[in-house]
């Protein structure tokens, strides 16, 4: 997926304690999730962005974990949808 590098960049920044480096990928993921209508992912990305801007690394790591789970769920949903359409 074209958004996987953003997720990876966000995870890497959070793991390395680089709150400033998490702002841009969180913001970009928020926009991509909004475009897809993935509201839970929008909320998680927005919370990660807020935490990064506040330099709250503990909150950032929690939100990144939530965002990873939401992203994985969305990816599974899209994959299932595409498989269903392909078999029809």
N, C-alpha and C positions, 0 to 999 in steps of 0.2 A: 504494500500500500504506500501511496505517496506521503501519508501522514506518519508512517512508522518512524522515519528519521526524527520527526519532531518529538514523538514519545520517547525515543531513545535519548535525544538531547536533554529532554526534561529530566528523565530518570538519572542520567549521568550527572547533571548539575546538582540535583538533590543529593545524590550519593556522595558527591565531592564537597558538599557544603557551600556551593556557589549559588547563593540565592539570586544574585544579579544575573547569572547566566541562565536562570530558569524563567525569567520574565518573558523574553521573546517567544520561546517555544510554547509556553503556557498560553500566551495571548493568541498565537497563531492557531493552536489547537482549539481554542475557544471559538474562533471564527469558523474553522472548518466544521466543528461539531454543530454550530448554529446553522450553517448551510445545509447540513444533513438532517437537521431537526432532531438531533440527539441531545435532548434537554438535560438529562442527567450528566452527560459528558460536558456540556456547556458549563453546568454548575461546578463540576469538579475542576475544570480548567480555570474557571474564574476564581475559585477559591485558592487554587495553586498560585495563580498570578498575584492575588492579594497577599498571600503568605510570603511570596518571594519579594514583593515590593516592601513588605514590612520587615524583611530579613528574619522571619520566624522560621528557622530551619526545621524545627520539630513539626510544626503545622504543615510546612511545605512537603515534608516526607510523607505525612499522613495523606495529604491530598493527592500526591503523586501516586501513592498506592491505590487510592480510590479511582483515580483517573485511569491507571493501567487496567484495573478490573473492568471498568466501563468500556474502555477501548477494546479489550479482548472480547467482551460480550457483543459489542457492536460488530466487530469483525466476524464473529461466528454467525450472527444474525444475517449479515450481508452474504456470507458464503452459502448459508443454507438457502437463502432466497435465490441466489444465482443458480445453485444446483437444481432447485425446484423448477425454475424457469427453463433450464437447459434440458430437463428430462420431459418437459411437456410438449 
